[in-house]
Amino acid sequence: MASELGKRVAVAAVGIPVALVIIYVGGWALALLLAAIAGLGTLEYYRLARHHGIKPLDWLGATGAAAFVLLAPVTDAFGVVHWFAAIFFVLLVSGAAIWLRGVEGKPLESAATTVTGALLAGATLSFAWALRALPARLDFANDAWAGSALLAFPLAVTWINDTLAYFGGRALGKHKLIPRVSPGKTVEGAIFGLLGGVLAAVLWSDFVLSPLGVGVSVGAAIAAGIVISIAAQVGDLAESLLKRDAGVKDSGTLLPGHGGVLDRFDALYFTVPIAYVFFLTVLGGGV
């Protein structure tokens, strides 16, 4: 246990400062990091699917996941281009499944899993780049700091939600939330996580965003905290379901002490797009 904790701390001690620097730099540095994470997460998703005999188009899907992220800085905003890219990807994967899997290789399952993995673990992370770039798009002063703070918002809310849900559940948890999916999660833990996420959203809005000129009302912050916290818990449960279905403890071994990419980013796949839509709406940019 001590050795496992030491690995977790060592990975965090190296990874968090590097991630913070890249978030501040933004631009292509952030896009390339997110694209790499998207590709690796997608491959982990496919490995889970293979436990049931499904054969996704691994490298086509992983490349597509990374491409969704790299498309964000090219177009500088979400719109028709992204819809066309998604449709083209579906058509490409469907056609490839016909030729590479054939009737015997379950092409429908192969194509569906390939597309789903790329969208879940890849396309969602493109919103992280868009959230970091949002202040520049809306002509905010200090856009580097403001953009970093905006991207850190769902990260902070998700982390506090997860932390308080864990410790609250350990201390007071009596009623199982969804035992067949995740036996360790409790209703009490979920409530603690929700309250922590709301508190984190309000404090981050008041003490970080407001000094940077990003105005978010208390009511809006509370609403964002509620929605993001619930989304974080749903994302965590969704990944737990995938792992339980595949019969594995972790999605991968890339991050010692932490598991795989899916294990670390499961909640963020759900919370980052929501945060982007929230801030785009609140700051007057429209959806």
C-alpha positions as CSV (number, residue, x, y, z in Angstrom):
1,M,0.0,0.0,0.0
2,A,2.8,2.4,0.9
3,S,4.6,1.6,-2.3
4,E,1.4,2.2,-4.3
5,L,0.9,5.5,-2.6
6,G,4.5,6.5,-3.3
7,K,4.0,5.8,-7.0
8,R,0.8,7.9,-7.0
9,V,2.6,10.9,-5.3
10,A,5.6,10.6,-7.6
11,V,3.5,10.7,-10.8
12,A,1.4,13.6,-9.5
13,A,4.5,15.5,-8.4
14,V,5.9,15.4,-11.9
15,G,2.7,15.4,-13.9
16,I,0.8,18.3,-12.3
17,P,3.5,21.0,-12.6
18,V,4.1,20.0,-16.3
19,A,0.4,20.0,-17.0
20,L,0.0,23.4,-15.4
21,V,2.8,24.9,-17.5
22,I,1.4,23.5,-20.7
23,I,-2.1,24.8,-19.8
24,Y,-0.7,28.3,-19.3
25,V,1.2,28.1,-22.6
26,G,-1.9,26.9,-24.4
27,G,-1.9,26.8,-28.2
28,W,-0.3,23.9,-30.0
29,A,1.5,22.7,-26.9
30,L,-1.8,22.1,-25.2
31,A,-3.4,20.7,-28.3
32,L,-0.5,18.1,-28.8
33,L,-0.7,17.0,-25.2
34,L,-4.5,16.6,-25.3
35,A,-4.2,14.8,-28.7
36,A,-1.7,12.3,-27.2
37,I,-4.0,11.7,-24.2
38,A,-6.9,11.3,-26.5
39,G,-5.2,8.7,-28.6
40,L,-3.9,6.7,-25.6
41,G,-7.3,6.8,-23.9
42,T,-9.0,5.6,-27.0
43,L,-6.6,2.6,-27.3
44,E,-7.4,1.7,-23.6
45,Y,-11.1,1.8,-24.4
46,Y,-10.6,-0.6,-27.3
47,R,-8.6,-2.9,-25.1
48,L,-11.6,-3.1,-22.7
49,A,-13.8,-3.9,-25.7
50,R,-11.5,-6.8,-26.8
51,H,-12.3,-8.6,-23.5
52,H,-15.7,-9.4,-25.2
53,G,-14.2,-10.4,-28.5
54,I,-14.9,-7.1,-30.2
55,K,-12.2,-6.0,-32.6
56,P,-12.2,-2.2,-33.0
57,L,-10.1,-0.5,-35.7
58,D,-7.5,0.5,-33.1
59,W,-5.2,2.8,-34.9
60,L,-7.8,4.4,-37.2
61,G,-9.9,5.2,-34.1
62,A,-6.9,6.5,-32.0
63,T,-5.8,8.7,-35.0
64,G,-9.3,10.0,-35.3
65,A,-9.5,10.8,-31.6
66,A,-6.3,12.8,-31.8
67,A,-7.5,14.5,-35.0
68,F,-10.6,15.7,-33.3
69,V,-8.4,17.6,-30.7
70,L,-6.0,18.9,-33.3
71,L,-8.9,20.3,-35.3
72,A,-9.8,22.7,-32.5
73,P,-6.8,25.1,-33.0
74,V,-7.1,24.9,-36.7
75,T,-10.8,26.1,-36.8
76,D,-10.5,28.2,-33.6
77,A,-14.1,27.4,-32.7
78,F,-16.7,24.7,-32.8
79,G,-19.1,24.7,-35.7
80,V,-19.9,23.1,-39.0
81,V,-16.4,21.9,-39.6
82,H,-16.5,19.7,-36.5
83,W,-19.9,18.2,-37.5
84,F,-18.5,17.4,-41.0
85,A,-15.4,15.9,-39.4
86,A,-17.6,13.7,-37.1
87,I,-19.8,12.6,-40.0
88,F,-16.7,11.9,-42.2
89,F,-15.2,9.8,-39.4
90,V,-18.3,7.7,-39.0
91,L,-18.4,7.0,-42.8
92,L,-14.7,6.3,-42.9
93,V,-14.8,3.8,-40.0
94,S,-18.0,2.2,-41.5
95,G,-16.3,1.7,-44.8
96,A,-13.1,0.4,-43.3
97,A,-15.0,-2.1,-41.1
98,I,-16.5,-3.6,-44.2
99,W,-13.1,-4.3,-45.8
100,L,-11.0,-5.0,-42.8
101,R,-13.5,-7.1,-40.7
102,G,-16.0,-8.5,-43.2
103,V,-19.0,-10.4,-42.1
104,E,-17.2,-12.9,-39.9
105,G,-15.4,-10.1,-38.0
106,K,-18.6,-8.5,-36.6
107,P,-18.2,-5.2,-38.6
108,L,-21.2,-3.5,-36.9
109,E,-19.7,-4.0,-33.4
110,S,-16.3,-3.1,-34.7
111,A,-17.4,0.2,-36.3
112,A,-19.7,1.2,-33.4
113,T,-16.9,0.6,-30.8
114,T,-14.3,2.4,-32.9
115,V,-16.5,5.5,-33.2
116,T,-17.7,5.5,-29.6
117,G,-14.2,5.2,-28.2
118,A,-12.8,8.0,-30.4
119,L,-15.7,10.4,-29.5
120,L,-15.6,9.6,-25.8
121,A,-11.9,9.7,-25.1
122,G,-10.9,12.0,-28.0
123,A,-13.6,14.5,-29.1
124,T,-14.5,15.4,-25.6
125,L,-11.0,16.6,-24.9
126,S,-11.1,19.1,-27.8
127,F,-13.4,21.1,-25.5
128,A,-10.5,21.5,-23.1
129,W,-8.5,23.3,-25.8
130,A,-11.5,25.4,-26.7
131,L,-12.1,26.3,-23.0
132,R,-8.5,27.4,-22.6
133,A,-8.8,29.6,-25.7
134,L,-12.2,31.1,-24.9
135,P,-11.0,34.3,-23.2
136,A,-8.9,35.2,-26.3
137,R,-11.9,34.4,-28.5
138,L,-14.0,36.8,-26.5
139,D,-11.3,39.5,-26.3
140,F,-10.6,39.2,-22.5
141,A,-7.6,41.0,-21.0
142,N,-5.0,38.6,-19.5
143,D,-6.4,35.9,-21.7
144,A,-3.6,33.4,-20.8
145,W,-4.3,33.6,-17.1
146,A,-8.1,33.7,-17.6
147,G,-8.0,30.8,-20.0
148,S,-5.9,28.7,-17.6
149,A,-8.3,29.5,-14.8
150,L,-11.3,28.6,-16.9
151,L,-9.8,25.2,-17.9
152,A,-8.8,24.6,-14.2
153,F,-12.4,25.3,-13.1
154,P,-13.8,21.9,-14.1
155,L,-10.6,20.2,-13.0
156,A,-10.9,21.8,-9.5
157,V,-14.6,21.0,-9.1
158,T,-14.1,17.4,-10.3
159,W,-11.1,16.9,-8.0
160,I,-12.9,18.3,-4.9
161,N,-16.0,16.3,-5.8
162,D,-14.0,13.1,-6.1
163,T,-12.0,13.7,-2.9
164,L,-14.9,14.5,-0.7
165,A,-17.1,11.7,-2.2
166,Y,-14.3,9.3,-1.3
167,F,-13.6,10.5,2.3
168,G,-17.3,11.3,3.0
169,G,-18.2,7.8,1.8
170,R,-15.5,6.2,3.9
171,A,-16.5,8.1,7.0
172,L,-20.3,8.1,6.8
173,G,-21.3,5.9,3.9
174,K,-24.0,3.4,4.7
175,H,-26.3,3.2,1.6
176,K,-24.8,1.8,-1.6
177,L,-25.3,4.1,-4.6
178,I,-25.1,1.5,-7.5
179,P,-23.5,-1.6,-6.0
180,R,-23.6,-3.6,-9.2
181,V,-21.5,-1.0,-10.9
182,S,-19.3,0.3,-8.2
183,P,-19.7,-1.4,-4.8
184,G,-17.6,1.2,-2.9
185,K,-19.6,4.2,-3.8
186,T,-22.4,5.3,-1.4
187,V,-25.2,7.8,-1.4
188,E,-23.6,9.7,1.4
189,G,-20.4,9.9,-0.5
190,A,-22.2,11.2,-3.6
191,I,-23.9,13.9,-1.5
192,F,-20.6,15.0,0.1
193,G,-19.0,15.1,-3.3
194,L,-21.9,17.3,-4.7
195,L,-21.6,19.7,-1.8
196,G,-17.8,19.9,-2.2
197,G,-18.1,20.5,-5.9
198,V,-20.6,23.4,-5.4
199,L,-18.3,24.9,-2.7
200,A,-15.3,24.6,-5.0
201,A,-17.2,26.3,-7.9
202,V,-18.2,29.2,-5.8
203,L,-14.8,29.7,-4.2
204,W,-13.0,29.4,-7.6
205,S,-15.4,31.9,-9.1
206,D,-14.9,34.4,-6.3
207,F,-11.2,34.1,-5.6
208,V,-9.7,33.1,-9.0
209,L,-12.0,34.0,-11.9
210,S,-13.4,37.3,-10.5
211,P,-9.9,38.9,-10.0
212,L,-9.1,38.0,-13.6
213,G,-12.2,39.9,-14.9
214,V,-14.3,36.8,-15.5
215,G,-17.6,37.6,-13.9
216,V,-19.7,34.7,-12.7
217,S,-22.6,35.2,-10.3
218,V,-23.0,33.1,-7.2
219,G,-26.1,31.6,-8.6
220,A,-24.4,30.6,-11.8
221,A,-21.5,29.2,-9.9
222,I,-23.7,27.1,-7.8
223,A,-25.6,25.8,-10.8
224,A,-22.3,25.0,-12.5
225,G,-21.1,23.2,-9.4
226,I,-24.2,21.1,-9.2
227,V,-24.2,20.1,-12.9
228,I,-20.4,19.5,-13.1
229,S,-20.4,17.4,-9.9
230,I,-23.2,15.2,-11.0
231,A,-21.5,14.8,-14.4
232,A,-18.3,13.9,-12.7
233,Q,-20.0,11.2,-10.7
234,V,-21.7,9.9,-13.8
235,G,-18.4,9.8,-15.7
236,D,-16.8,7.9,-12.9
237,L,-19.6,5.4,-12.7
238,A,-19.6,5.0,-16.5
239,E,-15.9,4.0,-16.5
240,S,-16.4,1.7,-13.5
241,L,-19.1,0.0,-15.6
242,L,-16.8,-0.5,-18.5
243,K,-14.1,-2.0,-16.3
244,R,-16.5,-4.2,-14.5
245,D,-17.9,-5.4,-17.8
246,A,-14.4,-6.2,-19.0
247,G,-13.5,-7.8,-15.7
248,V,-10.4,-5.6,-15.0
249,K,-9.4,-3.4,-12.1
250,D,-7.8,-0.6,-14.1
251,S,-8.1,0.5,-17.8
252,G,-4.3,0.5,-18.2
253,T,-0.9,0.7,-16.5
254,L,0.5,3.8,-18.1
255,L,0.4,5.9,-14.9
256,P,2.0,4.0,-12.0
257,G,-0.3,4.0,-9.0
258,H,-3.1,5.7,-11.0
259,G,-3.9,3.1,-13.6
260,G,-4.5,4.2,-17.2
261,V,-5.6,7.3,-19.0
262,L,-9.3,6.4,-18.7
263,D,-8.9,5.9,-15.0
264,R,-7.6,9.5,-14.6
265,F,-9.8,11.3,-17.2
266,D,-13.1,9.4,-16.9
267,A,-15.0,12.2,-15.1
268,L,-13.3,15.0,-17.2
269,Y,-14.7,13.5,-20.4
270,F,-18.1,14.5,-19.0
271,T,-17.3,17.7,-17.1
272,V,-15.0,19.7,-19.5
273,P,-17.6,19.9,-22.4
274,I,-20.2,21.0,-19.8
275,A,-17.9,23.7,-18.5
276,Y,-17.2,24.9,-22.0
277,V,-20.9,25.3,-22.8
278,F,-21.5,27.0,-19.4
279,F,-18.8,29.6,-19.8
280,L,-19.5,30.3,-23.4
281,T,-23.1,31.0,-22.4
282,V,-22.4,33.0,-19.2
283,L,-19.7,35.1,-20.7
284,G,-21.9,36.2,-23.6
285,G,-20.5,34.3,-26.4
286,G,-23.6,32.2,-27.1
287,V,-23.5,28.4,-27.6
